[in-house]
Amino acid sequence: MSSTSDAPTPDAPAMPTSTPVPDARALLRAARAGTLATSGDGQPFASLVTPAAAPDGSVLLLLSGLSEHTRHLRDEPRCAVMVAGHPVEANPQTAPRLTVTGLAAPEPDAALKARWVALHPYAAFYAGFGDFQLWRVVPKAGLYIGGFASATRLRQADLAWDPAAVQAVADAEQGVLTHCNDDHADALDRIAAAQGADQPGWRMVACDVDGCDLAREEAVLRIPWSAPVANAGGIRAELVRLTRMAKA
């Protein structure tokens, strides 16, 4: 039997229902700004960063070698990255947020750097500067706050995507982008319009097991799937669903 303390009171705000692991993953995929916490000589340090998620969900950061936090990471790769959504009330603590901890390391994969730039198109002009380098943070654990007084600790397994699905979608990605941009530009515009973006000219610049990203000039829209997909067929089904919903 529930105790009387479990019952809502007139003064207690109603909290949204949270599904911590999917919500945390979705927040990480959609994040375009966040906070990087590093340590230098035992002194904690926090910086504004612009993350993007790799296909496997690890965090990609384009960092200047002249920055304090980059010097910290060279000496101590243990770090944390926090990303946050929008508050549902005036209280900022009603915003969902996720902190992931892990090890940072330089990432030499040019394709992943191109993905980061596609998700941050305003940065294209400086991404090629010699002092900028892509870094990758593989999450080892996390803490997801679904809103005020709603916290869930996450294990590494909670933040690890199915490798077979990740690879299958990655293998299909370029073909999906080419097909959608060349043959279904009107559908992409309708999908973007359903998200409140009225201007035409949207292109798909990335897709993964959890959704896709549309870009127009320097604007980027994250479009989540209704559920994770495992292959190109799953992507196709989701795009058909989104297009039908946009038409409706």
Number of C-alpha atoms within 10 A of each C-alpha: 3 6 6 8 7 7 9 10 10 7 6 8 9 9 13 12 9 16 10 20 16 15 17 27 19 17 18 27 26 23 18 18 15 21 17 22 21 23 20 15 8 8 7 11 14 15 14 13 20 21 29 28 23 19 22 18 22 22 24 25 23 22 19 17 14 10 12 16 23 19 16 19 20 14 11 17 17 17 22 22 24 22 24 22 19 12 15 15 10 8 10 13 16 20 17 23 23 25 23 26 20 20 15 22 16 16 16 12 10 10 9 19 22 15 19 25 20 21 27 19 18 13 15 15 9 11 21 12 10 9 12 16 18 20 21 22 26 20 25 18 18 22 18 24 23 25 23 17 9 15 16 16 14 20 15 15 11 17 22 16 18 13 12 11 19 20 17 16 24 20 13 16 20 14 12 20 18 14 13 18 18 11 10 13 17 17 20 23 22 22 23 28 16 16 13 10 15 12 11 14 15 25 24 22 22 21 23 28 26 23 21 21 21 22 21 18 10 12 13 21 20 21 19 19 20 11 12 18 21 19 20 19 12 16 24 14 13 19 20 13 13 22 19 13 12 17 11 7
